Amino acid sequence: MSCNCNSTGPITSWIDWQNQAPQDPLDLIARAKLGGTVGIYVNSTTFSSPSGSSYPTAFALNGDPTCSALGSDNLQNVANANQWNFQHITRNSSATLAPPLSKVIFLRGGTDWEMAIPLDLGAGTYLNIQLSFRDNAGTRGDFAGTVPVIEFAGTFTGSQTLSITLKRFGHVWMGLRGLDNTSKWSMYESEWIIVP
């Protein structure tokens, strides 16, 4: 599930990467919600080509991702989700962890479960946030120059929870592209290891 999925050959340089077709996040994500806002699927013209300069992101993990059962009326599913949380450490929050590893999280795949990823968006106010595969940002987009994303439109600041239901297992790099109210673009990358 990287930008090489739609290619018949290996990526050997930026020439190959930028010419890849972007991958659809709906191949992986069954549903996504940020705070109280359910995401919508759009073909974005700005995920890979923002309309302004990109700035360092203020986004960061703000706690451990947790699993909950979508069938909360089934007590066995609720118990199963609680047991999964007990048996899995979903992130390493050690102060001595190498910084690149602080963005690695373990998530449970399967459409019976919802993963809650706590995020801190910092002090900025974001009017538009888009979720897609990180590597899509290195492509030129599809034939129309767009990238498939899950978009959250509204007003987002401070602590927010990204709630997602994942269809598949695997190892992916995701990007949250943010546009704040001062027209600054940024992207938070996260490495997801999706397990049963």
Rosetta silent file (secondary structure, phi, psi, omega in degrees, C-alpha in Angstrom):
SEQUENCE: MSCNCNSTGPITSWIDWQNQAPQDPLDLIARAKLGGTVGIYVNSTTFSSPSGSSYPTAFALNGDPTCSALGSDNLQNVANANQWNFQHITRNSSATLAPPLSKVIFLRGGTDWEMAIPLDLGAGTYLNIQLSFRDNAGTRGDFAGTVPVIEFAGTFTGSQTLSITLKRFGHVWMGLRGLDNTSKWSMYESEWIIVP
SCORE:     score description
SCORE:     0.000 S_00000001
   1 L     0.000   56.710  174.738    0.000    0.000    0.000 S_00000001
   2 L  -121.290 -175.381 -177.019    2.490    2.596   -1.092 S_00000001
   3 L   -66.628   -6.321 -179.666    2.568    4.851   -4.099 S_00000001
   4 L   -87.602   -0.214 -174.456    3.953    1.901   -6.091 S_00000001
   5 L   -62.209  -31.273 -176.250    0.645   -0.046   -5.941 S_00000001
   6 L   -97.748   14.580 -175.401   -0.562    1.098   -9.332 S_00000001
   7 L  -111.226  152.030  174.681    2.751    0.549  -11.090 S_00000001
   8 L   -94.226   -7.444 -178.212    4.136   -2.412  -12.953 S_00000001
   9 L  -132.380  169.157 -179.231    7.706   -1.412  -12.154 S_00000001
  10 L   -75.209  155.368  173.697    9.792   -0.204   -9.228 S_00000001
  11 L   -88.356  121.105 -177.223   10.182    3.433   -8.289 S_00000001
  12 L  -116.159   -5.613  177.759   13.820    4.357   -8.819 S_00000001
  13 L  -167.295  176.364  177.303   13.684    8.160   -8.651 S_00000001
  14 H   -63.107  -25.041  176.778   11.402   11.156   -8.255 S_00000001
  15 H   -59.671  -47.178  179.212   10.666   10.894  -11.983 S_00000001
  16 H   -66.225  -44.531 -174.871    8.939    7.549  -11.340 S_00000001
  17 H   -62.308  -48.614 -176.471    7.275    8.683   -8.107 S_00000001
  18 H   -67.192  -19.051  179.071    5.706   11.871   -9.492 S_00000001
  19 L   -92.608    1.070  177.352    4.336    9.902  -12.444 S_00000001
  20 L   -73.287  148.669  171.632    2.560    7.344  -10.238 S_00000001
  21 L   -77.162  139.263  178.613   -1.213    7.381  -10.019 S_00000001
  22 L   -68.063  150.773  179.001   -2.354    8.298   -6.494 S_00000001
  23 L   -93.723  143.120 -177.662   -3.871    5.555   -4.357 S_00000001
  24 L   -79.997  123.300  178.504   -7.420    5.853   -3.079 S_00000001
  25 H   -65.681  -17.816  177.035   -7.671    5.999    0.750 S_00000001
  26 H   -70.682  -13.213  172.331  -11.048    4.250    0.489 S_00000001
  27 H   -64.633  -26.156 -176.039   -9.069    1.110   -0.388 S_00000001
  28 L  -110.769  -40.588 -169.265   -8.037    1.120    3.288 S_00000001
  29 E  -103.208  124.175  178.022  -10.494    3.267    5.244 S_00000001
  30 E   -84.528  -33.424  179.652  -14.163    2.297    5.661 S_00000001
  31 E  -160.647  145.013  178.027  -15.074    5.416    7.678 S_00000001
  32 E  -141.782  141.287  179.221  -13.247    8.379    9.188 S_00000001
  33 E  -141.203  137.305  175.710  -14.312   11.103   11.591 S_00000001
  34 E  -117.263  117.109 -171.976  -12.329   14.015   13.053 S_00000001
  35 L    60.451 -125.545  177.597  -13.854   15.320   16.245 S_00000001
  36 L   -98.093    6.628 -174.508  -17.573   15.332   15.462 S_00000001
  37 E  -101.447  118.006  175.357  -17.108   15.764   11.696 S_00000001
  38 E   -76.838  132.278 -179.647  -17.484   12.738    9.433 S_00000001
  39 L   -69.953  157.135  174.934  -15.083   12.950    6.517 S_00000001
  40 E  -124.462  148.839  178.709  -16.202   13.073    2.919 S_00000001
  41 E   -79.154  128.548  174.660  -14.444   11.686   -0.131 S_00000001
  42 E  -140.844  158.788  170.711  -13.167   14.351   -2.517 S_00000001
  43 E   -96.814  104.036 -171.600  -10.697   14.633   -5.358 S_00000001
  44 E   -85.859  137.662  174.042   -8.357   17.265   -3.957 S_00000001
  45 L   -93.415   -5.637 -173.847   -6.427   19.760   -6.045 S_00000001
  46 L  -116.357   -7.885 -177.574   -4.320   20.812   -3.017 S_00000001
  47 L   -62.806  -44.718  179.645   -3.144   17.594   -1.298 S_00000001
  48 L   -97.420  -13.711 -179.020   -0.105   17.265   -3.551 S_00000001
  49 L  -138.577   77.224 -179.983    0.011   20.897   -4.696 S_00000001
  50 L   -62.143  154.203 -176.591   -0.961   23.319   -1.921 S_00000001
  51 L   -80.487    2.201  177.613   -1.802   26.834   -3.030 S_00000001
  52 L  -147.614 -172.685  178.979    0.876   28.316   -0.757 S_00000001
  53 L   -70.158  150.254  175.573    4.105   27.436    1.017 S_00000001
  54 E   -92.342  143.217 -178.702    4.206   24.463    3.366 S_00000001
  55 L  -120.434  160.438  175.334    5.155   25.005    7.007 S_00000001
  56 L   -59.489  144.231 -177.699    6.254   22.600    9.756 S_00000001
  57 L   -81.635  148.257  173.239    3.287   20.873   11.326 S_00000001
  58 L   -97.771   -5.899 -177.327    2.091   21.467   14.880 S_00000001
  59 L   -67.928  144.395  176.284    0.161   18.181   14.875 S_00000001
  60 E  -156.773  156.659  172.200    1.243   15.465   17.288 S_00000001
  61 E   -64.855  143.503 -175.313   -0.130   12.362   18.935 S_00000001
  62 L  -125.782   24.742 -178.118   -1.844   13.263   22.180 S_00000001
  63 L   154.774 -176.418 -177.897   -2.321    9.816   23.719 S_00000001
  64 L   -88.654  133.285  172.539   -2.581    6.150   22.881 S_00000001
  65 L   -62.009  142.268 -179.816   -4.844    4.948   20.071 S_00000001
  66 E  -131.153  153.353 -179.415   -7.617    2.714   21.400 S_00000001
  67 E  -102.133  139.004  170.509   -9.987    0.182   19.888 S_00000001
  68 E  -134.146  154.746 -179.379  -13.729    0.091   20.441 S_00000001
  69 E   -81.533  133.980  174.580  -16.378   -2.274   19.111 S_00000001
  70 L   -73.572  -29.941  175.958  -18.757   -0.904   16.505 S_00000001
  71 L   -90.319   69.325 -174.702  -21.314   -3.481   17.651 S_00000001
  72 L   -69.134  -12.304  175.239  -21.571   -2.080   21.163 S_00000001
  73 L   -79.417  -11.252  177.863  -24.854   -3.946   21.672 S_00000001
  74 L  -100.174  105.601 -175.766  -22.837   -7.187   21.464 S_00000001
  75 H   -62.439  -27.709  177.280  -21.134   -7.577   24.831 S_00000001
  76 H   -66.419  -40.249  177.463  -18.718  -10.141   23.385 S_00000001
  77 H   -65.403  -40.130  178.097  -17.477   -7.554   20.854 S_00000001
  78 H   -62.428  -45.181  178.290  -17.101   -4.959   23.613 S_00000001
  79 H   -63.570  -38.828 -179.972  -15.109   -7.429   25.705 S_00000001
  80 H   -63.051  -42.507  178.256  -13.017   -8.365   22.664 S_00000001
  81 H   -64.263  -43.058  178.450  -12.120   -4.695   22.044 S_00000001
  82 H   -62.517  -40.310  178.347  -11.212   -4.209   25.711 S_00000001
  83 H   -66.708  -39.043  177.923   -9.036   -7.323   25.622 S_00000001
  84 H   -61.169  -45.346  178.231   -7.322   -6.125   22.445 S_00000001
  85 H   -59.827  -39.774 -179.763   -6.518   -2.791   24.139 S_00000001
  86 H   -65.938  -35.905 -173.491   -5.131   -4.662   27.155 S_00000001
  87 H   -91.197   -3.605 -176.242   -2.926   -6.904   24.997 S_00000001
  88 L  -129.538  133.882  169.000   -1.530   -4.231   22.666 S_00000001
  89 L   -96.637  118.286 -171.656    0.652   -1.185   23.166 S_00000001
  90 L   -91.825  -15.220  173.838   -0.360    1.077   20.309 S_00000001
  91 L  -154.593  159.118  176.796    2.382    3.703   20.628 S_00000001
  92 L  -107.959  113.021 -176.575    5.664    4.271   22.414 S_00000001
  93 L  -102.252   16.867 -179.449    5.546    7.554   24.325 S_00000001
  94 L   -61.187  136.433  178.265    9.002    7.264   25.902 S_00000001
  95 L   -67.226  -18.450 -178.741   10.884   10.564   26.068 S_00000001
  96 L   -97.348    1.848  178.367   14.037    8.704   24.997 S_00000001
  97 L   -67.918  140.620  175.983   12.476    7.193   21.856 S_00000001
  98 L   -57.242  129.743 -174.257   14.104    8.288   18.600 S_00000001
  99 H   -50.125  -39.726  179.967   11.883   11.133   17.264 S_00000001
 100 H   -61.351  -26.125 -178.079   11.028    9.467   13.913 S_00000001
 101 H   -81.086   -9.381 -179.033    9.493    6.535   15.809 S_00000001
 102 H   -70.800  -11.778  179.217    7.115    8.776   17.750 S_00000001
 103 H  -100.746    7.031  179.099    4.785    8.793   14.732 S_00000001
 104 E   -90.823  125.163  177.152    4.508    4.986   14.551 S_00000001
 105 E  -131.864  149.335  174.846    1.204    3.591   15.801 S_00000001
 106 E  -101.849  131.801 -177.503   -0.352    0.143   15.834 S_00000001
 107 E  -129.295  153.941  178.215   -4.017   -0.026   14.847 S_00000001
 108 E   -93.797  127.162  176.696   -6.586   -2.798   14.665 S_00000001
 109 L   -90.870  163.414  178.587   -7.984   -3.551   11.251 S_00000001
 110 L   117.796  142.121 -174.737  -11.416   -4.928   10.467 S_00000001
 111 L   -80.344    3.865  173.643  -14.825   -3.381    9.972 S_00000001
 112 L   -88.491   -6.020 -170.654  -16.052   -4.528   13.406 S_00000001
 113 E  -127.509  152.209  172.343  -13.739   -2.030   15.122 S_00000001
 114 E  -123.990  130.164  177.561  -13.138    1.698   15.355 S_00000001
 115 E   -99.565  132.285  177.296   -9.738    3.074   16.302 S_00000001
 116 E  -105.278  117.690 -179.463   -9.584    6.387   18.153 S_00000001
 117 E  -109.309  107.448 -179.903   -6.335    8.290   17.516 S_00000001
 118 E   -76.551  129.034 -178.643   -5.952   11.268   19.894 S_00000001
 119 E  -124.779  150.019  169.637   -4.247   14.237   18.239 S_00000001
 120 E  -112.996  116.991 -179.003   -3.106   17.659   19.359 S_00000001
 121 L   -87.668   -0.505  179.825   -3.424   20.135   16.504 S_00000001
 122 L    82.674 -164.440 -174.975   -1.636   22.853   18.437 S_00000001
 123 L   -83.463  -14.035 -178.391   -2.779   26.449   18.869 S_00000001
 124 L   -69.527  162.190  174.847   -3.683   27.034   15.226 S_00000001
 125 L  -112.725  121.443 -175.271   -7.207   26.964   13.861 S_00000001
 126 E  -106.306  131.113 -178.289   -7.635   24.681   10.858 S_00000001
 127 E   -99.359  -16.321 -178.665  -10.463   25.160    8.386 S_00000001
 128 E  -152.212  127.934  176.397   -9.687   22.196    6.183 S_00000001
 129 E  -130.832  133.925 -178.984   -7.913   18.906    6.918 S_00000001
 130 E  -123.386  137.068  179.256   -7.382   16.155    4.357 S_00000001
 131 E  -114.790  128.120  175.409   -6.374   12.527    5.018 S_00000001
 132 E  -160.300  179.033  173.834   -4.739   10.356    2.371 S_00000001
 133 E   -63.510  132.838 -178.995   -1.687    8.211    1.784 S_00000001
 134 H   -54.928  -42.453 -175.138    1.402   10.333    2.442 S_00000001
 135 H   -65.010  -19.744  175.835    3.049    9.187   -0.778 S_00000001
 136 H   -60.912  -26.659 -179.972    0.152   10.642   -2.802 S_00000001
 137 H   -68.852  -16.126  177.910    1.629   14.067   -2.013 S_00000001
 138 H   -91.344   -3.470 -179.506    4.650   13.152   -4.165 S_00000001
 139 L   -94.951  169.033  174.358    2.526   12.430   -7.231 S_00000001
 140 L   -86.106   -2.692 -176.583    1.141   14.801   -9.837 S_00000001
 141 L    93.104 -171.127 -179.419   -2.304   13.404   -9.131 S_00000001
 142 L   -81.417 -164.734 -177.575   -4.625   11.619  -11.515 S_00000001
 143 L   -59.439  -23.740  179.374   -5.408   12.601  -15.121 S_00000001
 144 L  -100.036    6.301  179.909   -7.108   15.747  -13.790 S_00000001
 145 L    76.936   21.047 -179.474   -4.279   16.584  -11.370 S_00000001
 146 L  -111.644  160.484  178.742   -6.309   15.602   -8.291 S_00000001
 147 E  -122.723  131.950  177.195   -5.618   13.254   -5.376 S_00000001
 148 E   -70.706  130.500 -178.902   -8.328   11.191   -3.659 S_00000001
 149 E  -141.535  165.793  166.804   -8.632   12.217    0.001 S_00000001
 150 E  -105.017  120.354 -172.599  -10.986   12.116    2.928 S_00000001
 151 E  -108.582  139.227  175.582  -11.707   15.738    3.741 S_00000001
 152 E  -118.520  115.179  179.214  -12.820   17.288    7.012 S_00000001
 153 E  -110.577  135.667 -178.727  -14.208   20.803    6.675 S_00000001
 154 E   159.441 -148.230  176.108  -15.009   22.885    9.728 S_00000001
 155 E  -125.018  115.972 -176.023  -13.052   24.531   12.516 S_00000001
 156 E  -125.083  132.306  176.911  -10.467   22.342   14.232 S_00000001
 157 L  -155.988  160.397  174.980   -8.020   23.328   16.968 S_00000001
 158 L    62.204 -141.985 -177.078   -6.378   21.835   20.059 S_00000001
 159 E   -78.311  126.751  177.978   -7.204   18.255   21.036 S_00000001
 160 E  -137.913  154.405  176.087   -9.135   16.254   18.442 S_00000001
 161 E  -114.178  125.495  172.069   -9.757   12.540   17.944 S_00000001
 162 E   -91.621  113.210 -179.834   -9.369   10.917   14.543 S_00000001
 163 E  -105.143  124.636 -175.826  -11.731    7.915   14.588 S_00000001
 164 E  -136.244  146.843  170.907  -11.205    5.408   11.797 S_00000001
 165 E  -115.473  126.475 -172.279  -12.441    2.004   10.723 S_00000001
 166 E  -109.277  134.216 -177.158   -9.897    0.116    8.628 S_00000001
 167 L   -81.642  -29.189 -168.702  -10.749   -2.508    6.010 S_00000001
 168 L  -132.714  170.429  175.684   -7.351   -4.153    5.666 S_00000001
 169 L  -104.557  159.419  177.761   -4.139   -5.037    7.431 S_00000001
 170 E   149.993 -166.130 -175.746   -0.704   -3.811    6.432 S_00000001
 171 E  -129.476  113.448 -175.301    1.922   -1.125    6.866 S_00000001
 172 E  -134.800  158.434  174.010    1.114    2.330    5.491 S_00000001
 173 E  -114.534  122.070 -177.083    2.236    5.939    5.778 S_00000001
 174 E  -112.186  154.737  178.231   -0.618    8.412    6.026 S_00000001
 175 E  -127.784  135.003  171.525   -0.656   12.189    5.761 S_00000001
 176 E  -107.775  107.983 -179.862   -2.972   14.747    7.353 S_00000001
 177 E   -91.069  124.218 -178.967   -2.762   17.918    5.256 S_00000001
 178 E  -115.679  143.518  172.076   -3.950   20.980    7.161 S_00000001
 179 E  -121.954  117.566 -178.308   -4.872   24.491    6.035 S_00000001
 180 E   -91.622  178.055 -175.228   -5.117   26.974    8.888 S_00000001
 181 L   -75.353    0.448  173.671   -7.006   30.263    9.079 S_00000001
 182 L  -108.198   15.107  178.707   -3.854   32.207    8.106 S_00000001
 183 L    67.146   27.945  175.172   -3.577   30.231    4.814 S_00000001
 184 L   -95.510  133.418  178.642   -0.598   28.168    6.016 S_00000001
 185 E  -100.013  143.963  173.891   -0.346   24.605    4.746 S_00000001
 186 E  -151.835  164.108  176.502    1.273   21.784    6.696 S_00000001
 187 E  -138.424  130.422  173.590    1.313   17.991    6.707 S_00000001
 188 E  -101.222  126.056  177.817    1.531   15.565    9.602 S_00000001
 189 E  -104.557  146.556  179.872    2.762   12.126    8.649 S_00000001
 190 E  -141.839  138.966  179.167    1.990    9.006   10.618 S_00000001
 191 E  -100.672  119.518 -177.387    3.114    5.416   10.132 S_00000001
 192 E  -107.602  123.692  171.922    0.291    2.928   10.673 S_00000001
 193 E  -107.706  109.610 -171.220    0.947   -0.749   11.312 S_00000001
 194 E  -102.370  120.208 -173.196   -2.473   -2.348   10.986 S_00000001
 195 E  -123.519  166.202  176.917   -2.911   -5.727   12.649 S_00000001
 196 L   -70.153    0.000    0.000   -5.807   -8.140   13.401 S_00000001
